[in-house]
Amino acid sequence: MKKFYLFLIAALALSVSACGVIPKNTAVFAPIAVDAVSPGTEFANQGVRPLKRGEATQTGIVLFVTGDASIEAAMKNGGITKVHHVDYKTTTVFFLYTKQTTIVWGE
């Protein structure tokens, strides 16, 4: 019984540590899309046209994360060399499942 309690304490300590997936919001189910740039703002690179779209996704279930949601991975997936702007989509289901997608627009 003592081993069970030690295992339970260790599992609890790992589940609340920063090495797991930490959602960006606290809702039970929350699909969120964030436009990093609104049209006409200075954050968009106006010298580049948003002709291509590249996506990269990262998925996390409890403490296990797979995928690469970096801007570089999205650029590679879309064949983009110049970035116009970047958007993000995040879906969280009761802290157990998260999916983050980075969307890059550019040439």
Backbone as ProteinMPNN parsed JSONL, in Angstrom:
{"seq_chain_A": "MKKFYLFLIAALALSVSACGVIPKNTAVFAPIAVDAVSPGTEFANQGVRPLKRGEATQTGIVLFVTGDASIEAAMKNGGITKVHHVDYKTTTVFFLYTKQTTIVWGE", "coords_chain_A": {"N_chain_A": [[0.822, -1.184, 0.0], [2.021, 1.157, 0.657], [3.761, 1.605, -1.458], [1.929, 2.136, -3.456], [0.856, 4.625, -2.67], [3.168, 6.191, -2.829], [3.642, 6.013, -5.578], [1.311, 7.287, -6.485], [1.683, 9.891, -5.471], [4.012, 10.596, -6.88], [3.03, 10.497, -9.513], [1.118, 12.531, -9.391], [2.79, 14.721, -8.867], [4.265, 14.816, -11.261], [2.207, 15.364, -13.045], [1.452, 17.964, -12.501], [3.666, 19.386, -13.055], [5.827, 21.479, -15.09], [6.467, 20.174, -17.42], [4.573, 19.087, -19.008], [1.693, 19.353, -21.199], [0.43, 22.5, -21.241], [-2.464, 24.154, -21.328], [-3.558, 27.163, -23.001], [-5.749, 28.385, -22.027], [-8.541, 28.212, -19.705], [-10.89, 26.837, -20.073], [-13.365, 24.196, -20.379], [-13.882, 23.085, -22.912], [-12.437, 24.555, -25.615], [-12.129, 25.915, -28.566], [-9.936, 28.068, -30.148], [-9.098, 30.71, -32.257], [-6.501, 32.73, -33.247], [-5.734, 35.642, -34.773], [-2.747, 36.783, -35.591], [-2.204, 39.078, -36.856], [-4.057, 41.802, -37.891], [-5.787, 42.973, -40.792], [-4.164, 45.685, -42.392], [-2.5, 46.553, -40.34], [0.689, 47.389, -38.816], [2.103, 45.09, -38.342], [2.059, 43.173, -40.3], [4.007, 42.097, -43.067], [4.162, 44.167, -45.522], [5.472, 44.132, -47.936], [5.364, 41.595, -48.888], [3.319, 39.249, -50.487], [0.373, 37.454, -49.486], [0.244, 34.712, -50.786], [0.655, 31.965, -50.513], [-0.023, 29.259, -48.238], [0.97, 27.762, -45.242], [0.936, 25.098, -42.894], [1.521, 23.913, -39.571], [1.327, 21.497, -37.027], [0.843, 20.712, -33.582], [0.185, 18.262, -31.191], [-1.158, 17.382, -28.067], [-1.623, 14.97, -25.558], [-2.577, 14.51, -22.394], [0.324, 14.149, -20.814], [1.932, 13.821, -22.987], [3.398, 14.969, -25.903], [3.287, 15.554, -29.36], [4.61, 16.421, -32.552], [5.393, 19.437, -34.441], [4.933, 22.691, -34.112], [6.125, 24.982, -35.052], [7.022, 28.131, -36.574], [8.892, 27.885, -38.565], [8.541, 25.191, -39.379], [5.955, 25.33, -40.453], [6.424, 27.1, -42.559], [8.118, 25.529, -44.145], [6.373, 23.396, -44.771], [4.533, 24.716, -46.375], [6.043, 25.674, -48.437], [7.14, 28.23, -48.251], [9.084, 31.156, -48.364], [9.197, 33.826, -47.687], [7.595, 35.608, -45.18], [4.326, 36.828, -44.718], [2.269, 37.106, -42.725], [1.368, 35.549, -39.549], [-0.844, 33.153, -38.192], [-2.597, 31.614, -35.427], [-4.093, 28.634, -34.172], [-5.789, 27.165, -31.505], [-6.933, 24.372, -29.736], [-8.528, 23.15, -26.909], [-9.397, 20.537, -24.76], [-10.749, 19.997, -21.874], [-8.282, 20.123, -20.373], [-6.938, 17.793, -20.992], [-6.466, 17.217, -23.637], [-4.815, 18.896, -26.176], [-4.47, 20.906, -29.072], [-2.441, 22.596, -31.207], [-2.124, 24.766, -33.864], [-0.074, 26.302, -36.209], [-0.293, 28.766, -38.6], [1.057, 29.96, -41.485], [1.316, 32.661, -43.691], [2.366, 33.709, -46.884], [4.939, 34.2, -49.405]], "CA_chain_A": [[0.0, 0.0, 0.0], [2.927, 2.296, 0.725], [4.24, 1.837, -2.817], [0.841, 2.748, -4.216], [0.796, 6.04, -2.322], [4.343, 6.836, -3.409], [3.374, 6.131, -7.018], [0.272, 8.304, -6.65], [2.305, 11.197, -5.23], [4.906, 10.864, -8.007], [2.193, 10.787, -10.683], [0.544, 13.856, -9.187], [3.862, 15.71, -9.026], [4.556, 14.93, -12.696], [1.083, 15.942, -13.796], [1.362, 19.408, -12.286], [4.93, 20.026, -13.393], [5.804, 22.259, -16.332], [6.942, 19.403, -18.557], [3.422, 18.584, -19.756], [0.975, 20.306, -22.041], [-0.299, 23.475, -20.44], [-3.325, 24.896, -22.235], [-3.495, 28.607, -22.895], [-6.983, 28.873, -21.448], [-9.004, 27.345, -18.628], [-12.222, 26.324, -20.363], [-13.463, 22.754, -20.551], [-13.649, 22.893, -24.346], [-12.237, 25.903, -26.115], [-11.396, 26.162, -29.807], [-9.597, 29.489, -30.25], [-8.288, 31.113, -33.404], [-5.91, 34.037, -32.991], [-5.074, 36.275, -35.899], [-1.631, 37.553, -35.068], [-2.189, 40.348, -37.57], [-5.292, 42.242, -38.522], [-5.464, 43.692, -42.029], [-3.856, 47.109, -42.305], [-1.646, 46.917, -39.215], [2.104, 47.408, -39.166], [2.734, 43.804, -38.054], [2.168, 42.405, -41.543], [5.05, 42.524, -43.984], [3.406, 44.62, -46.694], [6.249, 43.859, -49.136], [5.163, 40.191, -49.25], [1.901, 38.932, -50.728], [-0.021, 36.18, -48.871], [-0.197, 33.815, -51.858], [0.745, 30.569, -50.082], [-0.38, 28.984, -46.843], [1.626, 26.587, -44.67], [0.456, 24.764, -41.552], [2.26, 22.958, -38.744], [0.464, 21.176, -35.895], [1.368, 20.017, -32.407], [-0.921, 17.677, -30.454], [-0.778, 16.886, -26.754], [-2.6, 14.213, -24.788], [-2.109, 14.488, -21.012], [1.708, 14.6, -20.694], [2.675, 13.441, -24.183], [3.241, 15.945, -26.974], [3.913, 15.193, -30.625], [4.469, 17.407, -33.613], [6.199, 20.651, -34.448], [4.077, 23.8, -34.512], [6.944, 26.178, -35.19], [6.838, 28.91, -37.795], [9.783, 27.286, -39.572], [7.908, 23.976, -39.913], [4.83, 25.752, -41.29], [6.998, 27.652, -43.792], [8.599, 24.397, -44.937], [5.207, 22.654, -45.272], [3.849, 25.495, -47.408], [6.982, 26.148, -49.45], [7.181, 29.686, -48.083], [10.399, 31.711, -48.031], [8.976, 35.16, -47.127], [6.379, 35.574, -44.37], [3.457, 37.999, -44.659], [1.808, 37.111, -41.338], [1.212, 34.243, -38.907], [-2.045, 32.947, -37.384], [-2.525, 30.455, -34.548], [-5.345, 28.013, -33.742], [-5.585, 26.292, -30.356], [-8.116, 23.682, -29.235], [-8.286, 22.508, -25.627], [-10.527, 19.778, -24.243], [-10.657, 19.653, -20.443], [-6.878, 20.008, -19.975], [-6.393, 16.49, -21.329], [-6.106, 17.2, -25.057], [-4.601, 20.204, -26.793], [-3.979, 20.889, -30.449], [-2.049, 23.944, -31.596], [-1.751, 24.844, -35.268], [0.509, 27.556, -36.668], [-0.589, 28.987, -40.012], [1.923, 31.007, -42.026], [0.927, 33.16, -45.011], [3.464, 34.412, -47.522], [5.353, 33.812, -50.764]], "C_chain_A": [[0.875, 1.259, 0.0], [3.464, 2.643, -0.668], [3.175, 2.508, -3.668], [0.762, 4.244, -3.935], [1.996, 6.808, -2.859], [4.18, 7.033, -4.91], [2.348, 7.225, -7.287], [0.845, 9.709, -6.462], [3.243, 11.568, -6.383], [4.114, 11.214, -9.262], [1.567, 12.17, -10.568], [1.591, 14.95, -9.381], [4.223, 15.899, -10.493], [3.436, 15.611, -13.459], [0.954, 17.441, -13.602], [2.675, 20.124, -12.584], [4.838, 20.708, -14.747], [6.24, 21.463, -17.548], [5.79, 18.846, -19.398], [2.825, 19.657, -20.629], [0.182, 21.224, -21.134], [-1.149, 24.296, -21.39], [-3.257, 26.39, -21.982], [-4.762, 29.2, -22.293], [-7.485, 27.863, -20.43], [-10.389, 26.794, -18.876], [-12.19, 24.811, -20.511], [-13.241, 22.383, -22.008], [-13.546, 24.266, -24.971], [-11.454, 25.911, -27.414], [-11.172, 27.663, -29.968], [-8.751, 29.709, -31.486], [-7.794, 32.531, -33.142], [-5.266, 34.52, -34.274], [-3.978, 37.153, -35.324], [-1.59, 38.939, -35.69], [-3.565, 40.622, -38.129], [-4.935, 43.006, -39.786], [-5.206, 45.18, -41.772], [-2.995, 47.505, -41.119], [-0.183, 46.8, -39.621], [2.796, 46.073, -38.91], [2.876, 42.931, -39.296], [3.297, 42.973, -42.389], [4.369, 42.885, -45.303], [4.164, 44.394, -48.005], [6.086, 42.433, -49.642], [3.669, 39.95, -49.418], [1.557, 37.581, -50.093], [-0.588, 35.201, -49.896], [-0.237, 32.353, -51.43], [0.386, 30.457, -48.606], [0.335, 27.707, -46.393], [1.154, 26.361, -43.254], [1.402, 23.78, -40.876], [1.465, 22.758, -37.46], [1.214, 20.414, -34.815], [0.168, 19.532, -31.6], [-0.4, 17.139, -29.13], [-1.924, 16.166, -26.087], [-1.977, 13.967, -23.426], [-0.669, 14.996, -20.958], [2.539, 14.337, -21.94], [2.357, 14.393, -25.331], [3.961, 15.437, -28.211], [3.698, 16.313, -31.62], [5.361, 18.613, -33.413], [5.331, 21.778, -34.974], [4.878, 25.092, -34.654], [6.641, 26.886, -36.512], [7.704, 28.336, -38.909], [9.175, 26.036, -40.201], [6.735, 24.33, -40.817], [5.324, 26.345, -42.606], [7.46, 26.528, -44.711], [7.428, 23.623, -45.554], [4.472, 23.391, -46.385], [4.759, 25.973, -48.522], [7.13, 27.657, -49.438], [8.59, 30.12, -47.696], [10.295, 33.102, -47.406], [7.616, 35.174, -46.424], [5.637, 36.902, -44.448], [2.914, 38.16, -43.248], [1.577, 35.682, -40.856], [-0.08, 34.24, -38.091], [-1.849, 31.696, -36.532], [-3.934, 29.957, -34.245], [-5.021, 27.075, -32.59], [-6.917, 25.687, -29.956], [-7.725, 22.956, -27.958], [-9.543, 21.786, -25.196], [-10.185, 19.332, -22.829], [-9.236, 19.347, -19.981], [-6.218, 18.683, -20.362], [-5.888, 16.429, -22.76], [-5.924, 18.629, -25.53], [-4.063, 20.0, -28.204], [-3.687, 22.336, -30.819], [-1.565, 23.894, -33.044], [-1.226, 26.244, -35.555], [0.281, 27.652, -38.163], [0.226, 30.185, -40.485], [1.437, 31.365, -43.424], [2.112, 33.905, -45.605], [3.737, 33.926, -48.933], [6.352, 32.681, -50.697]], "O_chain_A": [[0.514, 2.285, -0.579], [3.606, 3.815, -1.015], [3.486, 3.354, -4.506], [0.617, 5.043, -4.86], [1.858, 7.951, -3.295], [4.533, 8.081, -5.45], [2.509, 8.007, -8.224], [0.517, 10.617, -7.226], [3.268, 12.72, -6.814], [4.488, 12.13, -9.994], [1.497, 12.901, -11.556], [1.31, 15.983, -9.988], [4.463, 17.025, -10.928], [3.686, 16.352, -14.41], [0.396, 18.124, -14.461], [2.783, 21.335, -12.388], [3.859, 20.523, -15.471], [6.371, 22.039, -18.628], [6.036, 18.192, -20.411], [3.388, 20.742, -20.779], [-0.647, 20.765, -20.348], [-0.609, 25.065, -22.185], [-2.935, 26.828, -20.878], [-4.83, 30.409, -22.074], [-6.92, 26.777, -20.303], [-11.017, 26.313, -17.933], [-11.136, 24.217, -20.736], [-12.485, 21.457, -22.302], [-14.478, 25.064, -24.867], [-10.223, 25.914, -27.381], [-12.125, 28.44, -29.926], [-7.795, 28.973, -31.732], [-8.587, 33.425, -32.848], [-4.357, 33.879, -34.801], [-4.253, 38.147, -34.652], [-1.012, 39.865, -35.122], [-4.166, 39.761, -38.771], [-3.876, 43.63, -39.844], [-5.939, 45.836, -41.033], [-2.775, 48.697, -40.906], [0.144, 46.19, -40.639], [3.976, 45.934, -39.233], [3.727, 42.043, -39.334], [3.513, 44.184, -42.42], [4.041, 42.007, -46.101], [3.563, 44.456, -49.077], [6.607, 42.089, -50.704], [2.86, 40.388, -48.602], [2.365, 36.654, -50.155], [-1.781, 34.898, -49.869], [-1.063, 31.584, -51.921], [0.478, 31.418, -47.843], [0.303, 26.694, -47.091], [0.987, 27.312, -42.491], [2.005, 22.928, -41.528], [0.982, 23.723, -36.868], [2.09, 19.594, -35.09], [-0.763, 20.298, -31.35], [0.662, 16.52, -29.073], [-3.049, 16.662, -26.044], [-0.956, 13.287, -23.321], [-0.465, 16.206, -21.053], [3.74, 14.607, -21.943], [1.195, 14.594, -25.683], [5.09, 14.954, -28.135], [2.722, 17.06, -31.537], [5.992, 18.787, -32.371], [5.022, 21.815, -36.165], [4.355, 26.177, -34.4], [6.077, 26.3, -37.436], [7.289, 28.305, -40.068], [9.275, 25.837, -41.412], [6.542, 23.688, -41.85], [4.716, 26.121, -43.653], [7.221, 26.57, -45.918], [7.484, 23.239, -46.722], [3.856, 22.762, -47.245], [4.294, 26.617, -49.462], [7.233, 28.288, -50.49], [9.211, 29.53, -46.812], [11.195, 33.521, -46.678], [6.605, 34.793, -47.014], [6.229, 37.966, -44.27], [3.071, 39.217, -42.636], [1.586, 34.735, -41.643], [-0.378, 35.205, -37.386], [-1.043, 30.827, -36.864], [-4.858, 30.753, -34.08], [-4.088, 26.278, -32.68], [-7.918, 26.394, -29.848], [-6.725, 22.238, -27.919], [-10.636, 22.347, -25.256], [-9.415, 18.392, -22.633], [-9.029, 18.376, -19.253], [-5.037, 18.485, -20.077], [-4.973, 15.662, -23.06], [-6.788, 19.477, -25.306], [-3.316, 19.063, -28.485], [-4.566, 23.196, -30.756], [-0.708, 23.084, -33.4], [-1.849, 27.242, -35.193], [0.618, 26.733, -38.911], [0.099, 31.286, -39.95], [1.177, 30.484, -44.243], [2.79, 34.654, -44.901], [2.879, 33.319, -49.574], [6.823, 32.21, -51.732]]}, "name": "protein", "num_of_chains": 1, "seq": "MKKFYLFLIAALALSVSACGVIPKNTAVFAPIAVDAVSPGTEFANQGVRPLKRGEATQTGIVLFVTGDASIEAAMKNGGITKVHHVDYKTTTVFFLYTKQTTIVWGE"}
